[in-house]
Amino acid sequence: MAVPKNKVSKARRDTRRSAVSKLPMPAMSVCSNCGAIKAPHKVCKNCGFYKGVAVLKMDEE
């Protein structure tokens, strides 16, 4: 079992732990076909278009 050789101060411990909570928000882009917000380089879940080409056949509602 690993045993720490020296005590880790509260400041050093908390600094390390706080870095995880500061993850950036994921990037989002706007669909060129319908204008919905989508992840970049992905097919639009709203209309099924990617780079102006219909990739998925979506049901019309």
C-alpha positions in Angstrom: 0.0 0.0 0.0 1.3 3.4 -0.9 2.2 5.7 2.1 2.9 9.4 1.6 6.4 10.4 2.6 5.5 13.9 3.5 2.3 15.7 4.5 0.4 17.5 1.7 -0.8 20.9 2.9 -4.4 21.8 2.7 -3.7 24.5 0.2 -1.8 22.2 -2.2 -4.5 19.5 -1.8 -7.4 22.0 -2.4 -5.6 23.6 -5.4 -5.3 20.2 -7.1 -8.9 19.3 -6.4 -10.3 22.6 -7.6 -8.7 22.2 -11.1 -11.2 19.5 -11.9 -14.3 21.6 -11.2 -13.1 24.3 -13.6 -13.6 22.3 -16.9 -14.7 24.6 -19.8 -18.1 24.4 -21.3 -18.2 22.2 -24.5 -18.1 24.1 -27.8 -21.4 24.6 -29.6 -22.2 25.8 -33.1 -25.2 26.7 -35.1 -26.7 24.4 -37.7 -26.4 26.0 -41.2 -29.7 24.4 -42.3 -32.2 24.9 -39.4 -30.3 27.2 -37.0 -30.5 24.8 -34.1 -27.6 24.7 -31.6 -25.4 21.5 -32.1 -22.0 20.1 -31.3 -19.4 21.0 -33.9 -18.4 18.4 -36.5 -21.6 16.4 -35.7 -24.8 15.8 -37.6 -27.7 18.0 -36.5 -30.1 16.1 -34.3 -32.9 18.4 -35.3 -32.8 18.2 -39.1 -30.2 15.5 -39.9 -28.0 17.8 -42.0 -24.1 18.0 -41.9 -22.3 20.6 -43.9 -25.4 21.3 -46.0 -25.9 17.7 -46.9 -28.8 15.5 -45.7 -27.1 12.6 -43.9 -30.0 11.3 -41.8 -33.6 10.9 -42.9 -35.7 12.6 -40.3 -39.5 12.1 -39.7 -41.6 15.2 -40.7 -43.8 16.2 -37.8 
